[in-house]
Amino acid sequence: MELQANIHDTAAVISISSDILGTPADSKEFEKNVQQMLGKGIKKLILDLAKVKRINSTGLAILITGFHLLANSGGALSLANLNDFVKGALTITKLDHVFQYYSSIDEALNA
């Protein structure tokens, strides 16, 4: 998994590149990045998943962890640029009712 963070005013966009999101190393790296953003006072985090081909149960747990970290700090996590596989995984697990997701970064930033 590769992460690239860009800060836009009061929000941060973390772009994730991975064939399969959900290794144990992914979890630690992602949580570290979220904590760094919170340390900088960023309360709105958008995950750009355009370069994530697939997600497994650990990957879903990573998203849930990020959601809780931000929610417990008074912030929000949203998702952008999901492919059909990732959307399907969220739908099957009913997590599509938990996460806000958008078709583009601009749409997520303006929400």
Beta strands, then each sheet from edge to edge (+ up, - down):
strand 1: 2-8
strand 2: 11-21
strand 3: 44-55
strand 4: 76-80
strand 5: 100-102
sheet 1: 1+ 2- 3- 4- 5-
end
